[in-house]
Amino acid sequence: MTTATVTSKGQITIPVSVRNDLKVGAGDRVEFIQIAPGRYEFVPVTASFYELKGMFGKPAKTVSVEDMNKAIAQRGASTR
């Protein structure tokens, strides 16, 4: 089992073996995901925003930002 110590500032140093296994380095982002009360999963955020491009293929119809804002405003007004 690999352990780390929390500093007085709430910081930890991730052990080298864990960093290597997760492929994270200086400046990389990580998430703490609660999987049960008192239990968290430590997950690297490695996917780039740009990797999502094309995930769902080309849209059948293009929509402008103005049209999206109108649709949101209409839907919001209809729920009141």
C-alpha contacts under 8 A as a table, 3 or more apart, distances in Angstrom:
res1	aa1	res2	aa2	distance
2	T	15	P	7.34
2	T	18	V	7.94
3	T	15	P	7.58
4	A	12	I	6.33
4	A	13	T	6.43
4	A	14	I	6.70
4	A	15	P	7.01
5	T	12	I	5.90
5	T	13	T	7.43
6	V	9	K	7.81
6	V	10	G	5.59
6	V	11	Q	5.44
6	V	12	I	4.92
7	T	10	G	5.19
7	T	11	Q	5.21
7	T	12	I	6.35
8	S	11	Q	7.40
14	I	18	V	6.54
14	I	19	R	6.34
15	P	18	V	5.41
15	P	19	R	6.31
16	V	19	R	5.05
16	V	20	N	6.02
17	S	20	N	5.19
17	S	21	D	6.12
18	V	21	D	5.04
18	V	22	L	6.08
19	R	22	L	5.22
19	R	23	K	5.67
19	R	24	V	5.19
19	R	25	G	6.64
20	N	23	K	4.87
20	N	24	V	6.64
22	L	43	V	7.97
22	L	44	P	6.71
24	V	28	D	5.95
24	V	44	P	6.80
25	G	28	D	5.65
28	D	44	P	7.62
28	D	45	V	7.39
28	D	46	T	7.64
29	R	44	P	6.21
29	R	45	V	5.39
29	R	46	T	7.47
30	V	42	F	6.85
30	V	43	V	5.51
30	V	44	P	4.21
30	V	45	V	5.09
31	E	41	E	7.93
31	E	42	F	5.85
31	E	43	V	5.16
31	E	44	P	6.19
31	E	45	V	6.59
32	F	40	Y	5.94
32	F	41	E	5.56
32	F	42	F	4.81
32	F	43	V	6.40
33	I	40	Y	5.27
33	I	41	E	5.02
33	I	42	F	6.56
33	I	43	V	7.49
34	Q	37	P	7.09
34	Q	38	G	7.62
34	Q	39	R	5.93
34	Q	40	Y	4.33
34	Q	41	E	6.32
35	I	39	R	5.79
35	I	40	Y	5.48
35	I	41	E	6.59
36	A	39	R	5.07
36	A	40	Y	7.02
47	A	51	E	6.61
48	S	51	E	5.32
48	S	52	L	7.43
49	F	52	L	5.73
49	F	53	K	7.68
50	Y	53	K	5.57
52	L	55	M	5.48
54	G	57	G	4.98
54	G	58	K	6.94
56	F	59	P	7.95
59	P	62	T	6.35
63	V	67	D	6.27
63	V	68	M	6.83
64	S	67	D	5.18
64	S	68	M	6.36
65	V	68	M	5.01
65	V	69	N	6.17
66	E	69	N	5.12
66	E	70	K	6.23
67	D	70	K	5.06
67	D	71	A	6.19
68	M	71	A	5.14
68	M	72	I	6.20
69	N	72	I	5.09
69	N	73	A	6.11
70	K	73	A	5.08
70	K	74	Q	6.08
71	A	74	Q	5.13
71	A	75	R	6.10
72	I	75	R	5.18
72	I	76	G	6.05
73	A	76	G	5.06
73	A	77	A	6.09
74	Q	77	A	5.09
74	Q	78	S	6.18
75	R	78	S	5.14
75	R	79	T	6.56
76	G	79	T	5.50
76	G	80	R	7.03
77	A	80	R	5.63
